[in-house]
Amino acid sequence: MPIRFAPAVMSLFGLALAWRTLVEQSGVVPSFGTLLSIASVLLGLVTLGSIVVHQVGSGAARETWANPQLRVLPAALTVGLMLLSGLLAPHMHSLARALIWIAAVAHLAWLVALFQCWFQGEVSVESITPVWFIPWVGLIVVPVGAVPVGEIGLAWFSFSIAIVLWIALLPLVLYRLIFARALPEELEATQLILVAPPAIGAVSWSLLAQGHQVIPGAVLLSFAVFLTVMLLPMVFRVFSRPCVPANWAFGFPLAALVSALAIYGTWLDQPLLLVVSGAVLLVLTVIIVWLLIGSARLLMKH
């Protein structure tokens, strides 16, 4: 499977985490949610494996690194491993601990390598897309896997770097989207990635804060909700076109939003947030099914 489908790994593991989180916070349909969570994990593992095999077996890794637009996508695989660590933590503690360290170190190393390329200059404004958030801010996911296995230092270290980098990158991406040429139609769906950092940041903050200092997480969640509402017209436009790999950008941001809404619905004693979380999760599940069918058709053509 080509590297362009790497965000599917994040989306499938994110969907599994969203179902588990909503079930834990609300207790609604535990068996149904558990089955969907397991199915998402299995599909995510298959997707991850097929992408790695394609990159290594076909020699595509060199082509990926040579392409400025593709070289950021392998970071989606390390972020996927961070999410998988969080999913495994309650069941396979030692494996989850090893996995979060491997994912965090590999992601940080990839980010350093990317910065060496970017620091060489000659990066045009139009080459910046929301996809850059994946490697640039991906460390914000580390607490999801690190906190459940007791790696608090790793969690705070990664979260701190990610928040500062998010604050640095957000103005650049907004400048590109507002003042440069519009994104091509096949990449328009990537705009929803703007939602991911504040949404998963709110989740990570909830794990780090452990029920204290709710306000920072609530602020991140509020910004994520605002961005989601702002981007709804774009979402409807994308659904009117044939499916393309970039549409997997819908999965993880919405999954992170579901988890954040469920957590803060409980924290703030706001049942409405739990209801909205469930509604978004059902929509997300339908979207993931649509993406799986569309991706299968695309892969069969090739």
Secondary structure, 3 states (H helix, E strand, C coil): CCHHHCHHHHHHHHHHHHHHHHHHHHCCCHHHHHHHHHHHHHHHHHHHHHHHHHHHHCCHHHHHHHCCCCCCCCHHHHHHHHHHHHHHCCCCHHHHHHHHHHHHHHHHHHHHHHHHHHCCCCCCHHHCCHHHHHHHHHHHHHHHHHHHHCCHHHHHHHHHHHHHHHHHHHHHHHHHHHHCCCCCHHHHHHHHHHHHHHHHHHHHHHHHHCCCCHHHHHHHHHHHHHHHHHCHHHHHHHHCCCCCHHHHHHHHHHHHHHHHHHHHHHHCCCHHHHHHHHHHHHHHHHHHHHHHHHHHHHHHHC
